[in-house]
Amino acid sequence: MATPAQNIDLNKTPSGSTLLEGTSLWKDAWQRLRKNKAAVVCGFIVLFLIIACAIGPQLLDWIFGYTFEAQDLEYGAKGPTLAPFHPFGTDFFGRDLLTRVLVGGRISLKVGLIAASVAAIVGTIYGAVSGFFGGKIDDGMMRFVDVLYALPYMFLVIILVTIFEKSESLLFVALGLVGWLTTARIVRGQVLSLKEQDFIQAARSIGARSHSIIFRHLIPNTLGPVIVYFTLTVPTMILQEAFLSFLGLGIQPPNPSLGTLMNDGANQMLVYWWTIVFPGIFMSLLLFSLNFLGDGVRDALDPKMRKG
Protein backbone atom coordinates (compact mmCIF):
# COMPACT_ATOMS: atom_id res chain seq x y z
CA MET A 1 0.00 0.00 0.00
CA ALA A 2 1.42 3.39 -0.98
CA THR A 3 2.23 5.83 1.77
CA PRO A 4 0.74 9.37 1.66
CA ALA A 5 4.17 10.78 0.78
CA GLN A 6 4.23 8.71 -2.42
CA ASN A 7 1.00 10.31 -3.61
CA ILE A 8 2.28 13.86 -3.36
CA ASP A 9 2.92 15.60 -6.70
CA LEU A 10 5.84 17.95 -6.12
CA ASN A 11 4.97 19.87 -9.30
CA LYS A 12 1.63 21.01 -7.89
CA THR A 13 0.71 23.46 -5.14
CA PRO A 14 -1.77 22.47 -2.37
CA SER A 15 -4.50 24.22 -4.35
CA GLY A 16 -3.88 21.90 -7.32
CA SER A 17 -2.24 24.44 -9.69
CA THR A 18 0.94 23.42 -11.51
CA LEU A 19 4.22 25.04 -10.48
CA LEU A 20 6.13 26.91 -13.18
CA GLU A 21 9.51 25.42 -14.04
CA GLY A 22 12.47 27.71 -13.32
CA THR A 23 14.92 28.72 -15.99
CA SER A 24 18.42 30.17 -15.86
CA LEU A 25 19.44 33.51 -17.35
CA TRP A 26 21.62 31.79 -19.97
CA LYS A 27 18.90 29.34 -21.02
CA ASP A 28 16.39 32.17 -21.23
CA ALA A 29 18.83 34.26 -23.28
CA TRP A 30 19.51 31.35 -25.65
CA GLN A 31 15.78 30.89 -26.25
CA ARG A 32 15.37 34.60 -27.04
CA LEU A 33 18.39 34.57 -29.33
CA ARG A 34 16.95 31.64 -31.30
CA LYS A 35 13.76 33.67 -31.89
CA ASN A 36 15.80 36.50 -33.42
CA LYS A 37 15.86 35.24 -37.01
CA ALA A 38 18.19 37.95 -38.30
CA ALA A 39 20.78 37.19 -35.60
CA VAL A 40 20.49 33.44 -36.25
CA VAL A 41 20.98 33.89 -40.00
CA CYS A 42 23.99 36.14 -39.39
CA GLY A 43 25.35 33.58 -36.92
CA PHE A 44 25.21 30.90 -39.62
CA ILE A 45 26.90 33.26 -42.09
CA VAL A 46 29.72 33.93 -39.59
CA LEU A 47 30.06 30.19 -38.95
CA PHE A 48 30.19 29.48 -42.69
CA LEU A 49 32.85 32.15 -43.25
CA ILE A 50 34.93 30.83 -40.34
CA ILE A 51 34.77 27.27 -41.72
CA ALA A 52 35.58 28.51 -45.22
CA CYS A 53 38.61 30.43 -43.95
CA ALA A 54 39.73 27.48 -41.84
CA ILE A 55 39.61 24.70 -44.46
CA GLY A 56 39.14 26.52 -47.77
CA PRO A 57 42.83 27.28 -48.48
CA GLN A 58 43.79 23.66 -47.76
CA LEU A 59 41.10 22.38 -50.13
CA LEU A 60 42.18 24.77 -52.90
CA ASP A 61 45.79 23.72 -52.42
CA TRP A 62 44.88 20.02 -52.47
CA ILE A 63 42.56 20.20 -55.50
CA PHE A 64 44.12 22.94 -57.65
CA GLY A 65 47.55 23.46 -56.12
CA TYR A 66 46.81 27.09 -55.19
CA THR A 67 48.54 28.80 -52.26
CA PHE A 68 48.26 32.40 -51.17
CA GLU A 69 51.85 33.13 -52.22
CA ALA A 70 52.14 31.00 -55.38
CA GLN A 71 52.72 33.32 -58.36
CA ASP A 72 51.96 32.73 -62.02
CA LEU A 73 53.48 35.74 -63.76
CA GLU A 74 52.72 34.29 -67.17
CA TYR A 75 49.00 34.10 -66.38
CA GLY A 76 48.97 37.54 -64.73
CA ALA A 77 45.88 39.42 -63.66
CA LYS A 78 42.70 37.90 -65.09
CA GLY A 79 39.06 38.40 -64.16
CA PRO A 80 36.78 35.82 -62.52
CA THR A 81 36.63 32.55 -64.45
CA LEU A 82 35.73 28.92 -63.79
CA ALA A 83 38.12 27.44 -66.37
CA PRO A 84 40.72 27.60 -65.00
CA PHE A 85 39.06 27.81 -61.56
CA HIS A 86 39.55 31.38 -60.38
CA PRO A 87 36.06 32.54 -59.24
CA PHE A 88 37.53 35.70 -57.70
CA GLY A 89 40.09 36.18 -60.48
CA THR A 90 43.83 36.63 -59.99
CA ASP A 91 45.94 39.59 -58.94
CA PHE A 92 48.81 41.32 -60.76
CA PHE A 93 51.21 38.47 -59.90
CA GLY A 94 48.82 35.74 -61.05
CA ARG A 95 47.95 34.64 -57.49
CA ASP A 96 44.50 33.13 -56.94
CA LEU A 97 42.42 35.83 -55.25
CA LEU A 98 39.94 33.43 -53.62
CA THR A 99 42.78 31.69 -51.77
CA ARG A 100 44.23 35.02 -50.67
CA VAL A 101 40.84 36.30 -49.50
CA LEU A 102 40.24 33.17 -47.41
CA VAL A 103 43.73 33.30 -45.89
CA GLY A 104 43.33 37.04 -45.30
CA GLY A 105 39.95 36.44 -43.65
CA ARG A 106 41.54 33.82 -41.40
CA ILE A 107 44.27 36.24 -40.30
CA SER A 108 41.81 39.11 -39.78
CA LEU A 109 39.49 36.88 -37.73
CA LYS A 110 42.43 35.72 -35.62
CA VAL A 111 43.53 39.31 -35.01
CA GLY A 112 39.96 40.34 -34.13
CA LEU A 113 39.35 37.45 -31.72
CA ILE A 114 42.72 37.63 -29.94
CA ALA A 115 42.73 41.43 -29.67
CA ALA A 116 39.12 41.44 -28.38
CA SER A 117 40.04 38.69 -25.88
CA VAL A 118 43.01 40.72 -24.61
CA ALA A 119 40.76 43.78 -24.27
CA ALA A 120 38.05 41.79 -22.45
CA ILE A 121 40.47 40.14 -19.97
CA VAL A 122 42.40 43.32 -19.13
CA GLY A 123 39.27 45.49 -18.97
CA THR A 124 37.33 43.00 -16.82
CA ILE A 125 40.08 42.57 -14.22
CA TYR A 126 40.91 46.30 -14.15
CA GLY A 127 37.27 47.37 -13.82
CA ALA A 128 36.50 44.74 -11.17
CA VAL A 129 39.47 45.74 -9.00
CA SER A 130 38.64 49.44 -9.35
CA GLY A 131 34.97 49.03 -8.49
CA PHE A 132 35.57 46.62 -5.61
CA PHE A 133 38.11 48.69 -3.66
CA GLY A 134 36.51 52.07 -4.42
CA GLY A 135 37.69 55.27 -2.76
CA LYS A 136 41.07 56.70 -3.76
CA ILE A 137 42.08 53.51 -5.56
CA ASP A 138 38.99 53.73 -7.76
CA ASP A 139 39.52 57.44 -8.39
CA GLY A 140 43.15 56.96 -9.38
CA MET A 141 42.44 53.99 -11.66
CA MET A 142 39.54 55.73 -13.39
CA ARG A 143 41.51 58.95 -13.90
CA PHE A 144 44.14 56.86 -15.69
CA VAL A 145 41.38 55.50 -17.94
CA ASP A 146 40.18 59.06 -18.59
CA VAL A 147 43.68 60.12 -19.62
CA LEU A 148 43.92 57.23 -22.09
CA TYR A 149 40.44 58.06 -23.39
CA ALA A 150 41.58 61.62 -24.10
CA LEU A 151 44.39 60.38 -26.35
CA PRO A 152 43.60 59.46 -29.96
CA TYR A 153 42.97 55.71 -30.06
CA MET A 154 44.61 54.96 -33.40
CA PHE A 155 47.48 57.33 -32.60
CA LEU A 156 48.49 55.10 -29.68
CA VAL A 157 48.33 51.97 -31.84
CA ILE A 158 50.35 53.60 -34.61
CA ILE A 159 53.03 54.66 -32.08
CA LEU A 160 53.30 51.10 -30.72
CA VAL A 161 53.57 49.41 -34.12
CA THR A 162 56.01 52.09 -35.33
CA ILE A 163 58.41 52.00 -32.35
CA PHE A 164 58.57 48.21 -32.06
CA GLU A 165 59.23 45.64 -34.74
CA LYS A 166 56.12 44.93 -36.80
CA SER A 167 54.67 41.48 -36.10
CA GLU A 168 51.32 39.74 -35.61
CA SER A 169 51.92 39.38 -31.87
CA LEU A 170 52.58 43.10 -31.46
CA LEU A 171 49.43 43.88 -33.43
CA PHE A 172 47.36 41.66 -31.09
CA VAL A 173 48.77 43.40 -28.03
CA ALA A 174 48.61 46.92 -29.47
CA LEU A 175 44.96 46.64 -30.44
CA GLY A 176 43.97 44.78 -27.27
CA LEU A 177 45.77 46.99 -24.76
CA VAL A 178 44.13 50.18 -26.01
CA GLY A 179 40.72 48.57 -26.55
CA TRP A 180 40.00 47.61 -22.92
CA LEU A 181 38.91 51.03 -21.66
CA THR A 182 35.17 50.69 -22.34
CA THR A 183 35.12 47.17 -20.92
CA ALA A 184 36.76 48.45 -17.72
CA ARG A 185 34.08 51.12 -17.30
CA ILE A 186 31.26 48.66 -17.95
CA VAL A 187 32.60 46.14 -15.42
CA ARG A 188 33.31 48.83 -12.83
CA GLY A 189 29.70 50.01 -13.00
CA GLN A 190 28.44 46.46 -12.56
CA VAL A 191 30.76 45.79 -9.61
CA LEU A 192 29.76 49.01 -7.83
CA SER A 193 26.18 47.74 -7.68
CA LEU A 194 27.04 44.08 -7.05
CA LYS A 195 29.43 44.60 -4.12
CA GLU A 196 26.60 45.83 -1.91
CA GLN A 197 24.48 42.74 -2.56
CA ASP A 198 23.78 40.24 0.22
CA PHE A 199 25.88 37.43 -1.28
CA ILE A 200 28.98 39.66 -1.28
CA GLN A 201 28.33 40.76 2.30
CA ALA A 202 27.94 37.10 3.26
CA ALA A 203 31.28 36.29 1.63
CA ARG A 204 32.90 39.13 3.59
CA SER A 205 31.36 37.94 6.85
CA ILE A 206 32.90 34.46 6.55
CA GLY A 207 36.34 35.95 5.94
CA ALA A 208 36.68 35.52 2.16
CA ARG A 209 39.76 37.27 0.78
CA SER A 210 39.41 40.20 -1.61
CA HIS A 211 40.84 38.35 -4.61
CA SER A 212 38.48 35.44 -3.95
CA ILE A 213 35.45 37.75 -3.87
CA ILE A 214 36.56 39.48 -7.08
CA PHE A 215 37.33 36.38 -9.13
CA ARG A 216 34.79 33.90 -7.70
CA HIS A 217 31.79 36.14 -7.07
CA LEU A 218 31.98 39.51 -8.80
CA ILE A 219 33.55 38.78 -12.19
CA PRO A 220 31.28 35.75 -12.97
CA ASN A 221 28.26 38.00 -12.36
CA THR A 222 29.49 40.61 -14.85
CA LEU A 223 30.04 38.17 -17.73
CA GLY A 224 26.73 39.05 -19.43
CA PRO A 225 27.67 42.65 -20.35
CA VAL A 226 31.28 41.56 -21.01
CA ILE A 227 30.16 38.90 -23.53
CA VAL A 228 27.87 41.40 -25.25
CA TYR A 229 30.64 43.98 -25.59
CA PHE A 230 33.08 41.27 -26.69
CA THR A 231 30.84 40.31 -29.62
CA LEU A 232 30.72 43.96 -30.66
CA THR A 233 34.47 44.45 -30.15
CA VAL A 234 35.54 41.67 -32.55
CA PRO A 235 34.31 43.45 -35.73
CA THR A 236 35.76 46.72 -34.42
CA MET A 237 39.17 45.10 -34.02
CA ILE A 238 38.96 43.56 -37.50
CA LEU A 239 38.17 46.99 -38.94
CA GLN A 240 41.04 48.60 -37.01
CA GLU A 241 43.45 45.92 -38.27
CA ALA A 242 42.25 46.52 -41.83
CA PHE A 243 42.86 50.25 -41.41
CA LEU A 244 46.38 49.69 -40.07
CA SER A 245 47.15 47.20 -42.85
CA PHE A 246 45.82 49.71 -45.38
CA LEU A 247 48.43 52.16 -44.01
CA GLY A 248 51.14 49.51 -44.15
CA LEU A 249 51.40 49.21 -40.34
CA GLY A 250 49.44 45.97 -39.90
CA ILE A 251 50.01 42.48 -41.27
CA GLN A 252 53.20 42.46 -43.31
CA PRO A 253 53.75 40.73 -46.71
CA PRO A 254 53.78 38.03 -47.85
CA ASN A 255 50.96 37.24 -45.39
CA PRO A 256 47.68 38.76 -46.61
CA SER A 257 44.90 40.26 -44.53
CA LEU A 258 41.66 41.83 -45.66
CA GLY A 259 43.23 45.26 -45.14
CA THR A 260 46.32 44.52 -47.24
CA LEU A 261 44.19 42.96 -49.98
CA MET A 262 41.99 46.05 -50.16
CA ASN A 263 45.08 48.26 -50.18
CA ASP A 264 46.52 46.28 -53.10
CA GLY A 265 43.15 46.39 -54.87
CA ALA A 266 42.79 50.14 -54.38
CA ASN A 267 46.08 50.73 -56.18
CA GLN A 268 44.88 48.93 -59.31
CA MET A 269 41.07 49.11 -59.08
CA LEU A 270 40.69 51.18 -62.25
CA VAL A 271 42.23 48.38 -64.31
CA TYR A 272 41.58 45.24 -62.26
CA TRP A 273 38.24 45.96 -60.51
CA TRP A 274 37.90 42.47 -59.04
CA THR A 275 40.99 42.88 -56.85
CA ILE A 276 39.09 45.24 -54.56
CA VAL A 277 35.46 44.21 -55.14
CA PHE A 278 35.71 40.64 -53.82
CA PRO A 279 37.83 41.41 -50.71
CA GLY A 280 35.49 44.34 -50.03
CA ILE A 281 32.36 42.18 -50.32
CA PHE A 282 33.88 39.49 -48.09
CA MET A 283 34.88 42.01 -45.41
CA SER A 284 31.54 43.84 -45.55
CA LEU A 285 29.60 40.57 -45.18
CA LEU A 286 31.79 39.47 -42.26
CA LEU A 287 31.53 42.77 -40.37
CA PHE A 288 27.79 43.13 -41.04
CA SER A 289 27.09 39.60 -39.79
CA LEU A 290 29.27 40.00 -36.69
CA ASN A 291 27.61 43.29 -35.76
CA PHE A 292 24.11 41.89 -36.29
CA LEU A 293 25.00 38.81 -34.23
CA GLY A 294 26.39 41.05 -31.48
CA ASP A 295 23.17 43.09 -31.44
CA GLY A 296 21.19 39.86 -31.14
CA VAL A 297 23.30 38.67 -28.19
CA ARG A 298 22.89 42.07 -26.52
CA ASP A 299 19.09 41.91 -26.86
CA ALA A 300 19.01 38.31 -25.64
CA LEU A 301 21.00 39.12 -22.48
CA ASP A 302 19.09 42.33 -21.73
CA PRO A 303 17.01 41.71 -18.58
CA LYS A 304 14.43 44.25 -19.80
CA MET A 305 13.62 41.89 -22.66
CA ARG A 306 12.62 39.10 -20.29
CA LYS A 307 8.95 38.34 -20.01
CA GLY A 308 7.43 38.88 -16.60
C-alpha positions in Angstrom: 0.0 0.0 0.0 1.4 3.4 -1.0 2.2 5.8 1.8 0.7 9.4 1.7 4.2 10.8 0.8 4.2 8.7 -2.4 1.0 10.3 -3.6 2.3 13.9 -3.4 2.9 15.6 -6.7 5.8 17.9 -6.1 5.0 19.9 -9.3 1.6 21.0 -7.9 0.7 23.5 -5.1 -1.8 22.5 -2.4 -4.5 24.2 -4.3 -3.9 21.9 -7.3 -2.2 24.4 -9.7 0.9 23.4 -11.5 4.2 25.0 -10.5 6.1 26.9 -13.2 9.5 25.4 -14.0 12.5 27.7 -13.3 14.9 28.7 -16.0 18.4 30.2 -15.9 19.4 33.5 -17.4 21.6 31.8 -20.0 18.9 29.3 -21.0 16.4 32.2 -21.2 18.8 34.3 -23.3 19.5 31.4 -25.6 15.8 30.9 -26.3 15.4 34.6 -27.0 18.4 34.6 -29.3 16.9 31.6 -31.3 13.8 33.7 -31.9 15.8 36.5 -33.4 15.9 35.2 -37.0 18.2 38.0 -38.3 20.8 37.2 -35.6 20.5 33.4 -36.2 21.0 33.9 -40.0 24.0 36.1 -39.4 25.3 33.6 -36.9 25.2 30.9 -39.6 26.9 33.3 -42.1 29.7 33.9 -39.6 30.1 30.2 -39.0 30.2 29.5 -42.7 32.9 32.2 -43.3 34.9 30.8 -40.3 34.8 27.3 -41.7 35.6 28.5 -45.2 38.6 30.4 -43.9 39.7 27.5 -41.8 39.6 24.7 -44.5 39.1 26.5 -47.8 42.8 27.3 -48.5 43.8 23.7 -47.8 41.1 22.4 -50.1 42.2 24.8 -52.9 45.8 23.7 -52.4 44.9 20.0 -52.5 42.6 20.2 -55.5 44.1 22.9 -57.7 47.6 23.5 -56.1 46.8 27.1 -55.2 48.5 28.8 -52.3 48.3 32.4 -51.2 51.8 33.1 -52.2 52.1 31.0 -55.4 52.7 33.3 -58.4 52.0 32.7 -62.0 53.5 35.7 -63.8 52.7 34.3 -67.2 49.0 34.1 -66.4 49.0 37.5 -64.7 45.9 39.4 -63.7 42.7 37.9 -65.1 39.1 38.4 -64.2 36.8 35.8 -62.5 36.6 32.6 -64.5 35.7 28.9 -63.8 38.1 27.4 -66.4 40.7 27.6 -65.0 39.1 27.8 -61.6 39.6 31.4 -60.4 36.1 32.5 -59.2 37.5 35.7 -57.7 40.1 36.2 -60.5 43.8 36.6 -60.0 45.9 39.6 -58.9 48.8 41.3 -60.8 51.2 38.5 -59.9 48.8 35.7 -61.0 48.0 34.6 -57.5 44.5 33.1 -56.9 42.4 35.8 -55.2 39.9 33.4 -53.6 42.8 31.7 -51.8 44.2 35.0 -50.7 40.8 36.3 -49.5 40.2 33.2 -47.4 43.7 33.3 -45.9 43.3 37.0 -45.3 39.9 36.4 -43.7 41.5 33.8 -41.4 44.3 36.2 -40.3 41.8 39.1 -39.8 39.5 36.9 -37.7 42.4 35.7 -35.6 43.5 39.3 -35.0 40.0 40.3 -34.1 39.3 37.4 -31.7 42.7 37.6 -29.9 42.7 41.4 -29.7 39.1 41.4 -28.4 40.0 38.7 -25.9 43.0 40.7 -24.6 40.8 43.8 -24.3 38.1 41.8 -22.4 40.5 40.1 -20.0 42.4 43.3 -19.1 39.3 45.5 -19.0 37.3 43.0 -16.8 40.1 42.6 -14.2 40.9 46.3 -14.1 37.3 47.4 -13.8 36.5 44.7 -11.2 39.5 45.7 -9.0 38.6 49.4 -9.4 35.0 49.0 -8.5 35.6 46.6 -5.6 38.1 48.7 -3.7 36.5 52.1 -4.4 37.7 55.3 -2.8 41.1 56.7 -3.8 42.1 53.5 -5.6 39.0 53.7 -7.8 39.5 57.4 -8.4 43.1 57.0 -9.4 42.4 54.0 -11.7 39.5 55.7 -13.4 41.5 58.9 -13.9 44.1 56.9 -15.7 41.4 55.5 -17.9 40.2 59.1 -18.6 43.7 60.1 -19.6 43.9 57.2 -22.1 40.4 58.1 -23.4 41.6 61.6 -24.1 44.4 60.4 -26.3 43.6 59.5 -30.0 43.0 55.7 -30.1 44.6 55.0 -33.4 47.5 57.3 -32.6 48.5 55.1 -29.7 48.3 52.0 -31.8 50.4 53.6 -34.6 53.0 54.7 -32.1 53.3 51.1 -30.7 53.6 49.4 -34.1 56.0 52.1 -35.3 58.4 52.0 -32.3 58.6 48.2 -32.1 59.2 45.6 -34.7 56.1 44.9 -36.8 54.7 41.5 -36.1 51.3 39.7 -35.6 51.9 39.4 -31.9 52.6 43.1 -31.5 49.4 43.9 -33.4 47.4 41.7 -31.1 48.8 43.4 -28.0 48.6 46.9 -29.5 45.0 46.6 -30.4 44.0 44.8 -27.3 45.8 47.0 -24.8 44.1 50.2 -26.0 40.7 48.6 -26.5 40.0 47.6 -22.9 38.9 51.0 -21.7 35.2 50.7 -22.3 35.1 47.2 -20.9 36.8 48.5 -17.7 34.1 51.1 -17.3 31.3 48.7 -17.9 32.6 46.1 -15.4 33.3 48.8 -12.8 29.7 50.0 -13.0 28.4 46.5 -12.6 30.8 45.8 -9.6 29.8 49.0 -7.8 26.2 47.7 -7.7 27.0 44.1 -7.0 29.4 44.6 -4.1 26.6 45.8 -1.9 24.5 42.7 -2.6 23.8 40.2 0.2 25.9 37.4 -1.3 29.0 39.7 -1.3 28.3 40.8 2.3 27.9 37.1 3.3 31.3 36.3 1.6 32.9 39.1 3.6 31.4 37.9 6.8 32.9 34.5 6.5 36.3 36.0 5.9 36.7 35.5 2.2 39.8 37.3 0.8 39.4 40.2 -1.6 40.8 38.4 -4.6 38.5 35.4 -3.9 35.5 37.7 -3.9 36.6 39.5 -7.1 37.3 36.4 -9.1 34.8 33.9 -7.7 31.8 36.1 -7.1 32.0 39.5 -8.8 33.5 38.8 -12.2 31.3 35.8 -13.0 28.3 38.0 -12.4 29.5 40.6 -14.9 30.0 38.2 -17.7 26.7 39.0 -19.4 27.7 42.6 -20.3 31.3 41.6 -21.0 30.2 38.9 -23.5 27.9 41.4 -25.2 30.6 44.0 -25.6 33.1 41.3 -26.7 30.8 40.3 -29.6 30.7 44.0 -30.7 34.5 44.4 -30.2 35.5 41.7 -32.5 34.3 43.4 -35.7 35.8 46.7 -34.4 39.2 45.1 -34.0 39.0 43.6 -37.5 38.2 47.0 -38.9 41.0 48.6 -37.0 43.4 45.9 -38.3 42.3 46.5 -41.8 42.9 50.3 -41.4 46.4 49.7 -40.1 47.1 47.2 -42.8 45.8 49.7 -45.4 48.4 52.2 -44.0 51.1 49.5 -44.2 51.4 49.2 -40.3 49.4 46.0 -39.9 50.0 42.5 -41.3 53.2 42.5 -43.3 53.7 40.7 -46.7 53.8 38.0 -47.8 51.0 37.2 -45.4 47.7 38.8 -46.6 44.9 40.3 -44.5 41.7 41.8 -45.7 43.2 45.3 -45.1 46.3 44.5 -47.2 44.2 43.0 -50.0 42.0 46.0 -50.2 45.1 48.3 -50.2 46.5 46.3 -53.1 43.2 46.4 -54.9 42.8 50.1 -54.4 46.1 50.7 -56.2 44.9 48.9 -59.3 41.1 49.1 -59.1 40.7 51.2 -62.2 42.2 48.4 -64.3 41.6 45.2 -62.3 38.2 46.0 -60.5 37.9 42.5 -59.0 41.0 42.9 -56.9 39.1 45.2 -54.6 35.5 44.2 -55.1 35.7 40.6 -53.8 37.8 41.4 -50.7 35.5 44.3 -50.0 32.4 42.2 -50.3 33.9 39.5 -48.1 34.9 42.0 -45.4 31.5 43.8 -45.5 29.6 40.6 -45.2 31.8 39.5 -42.3 31.5 42.8 -40.4 27.8 43.1 -41.0 27.1 39.6 -39.8 29.3 40.0 -36.7 27.6 43.3 -35.8 24.1 41.9 -36.3 25.0 38.8 -34.2 26.4 41.1 -31.5 23.2 43.1 -31.4 21.2 39.9 -31.1 23.3 38.7 -28.2 22.9 42.1 -26.5 19.1 41.9 -26.9 19.0 38.3 -25.6 21.0 39.1 -22.5 19.1 42.3 -21.7 17.0 41.7 -18.6 14.4 44.3 -19.8 13.6 41.9 -22.7 12.6 39.1 -20.3 9.0 38.3 -20.0 7.4 38.9 -16.6 
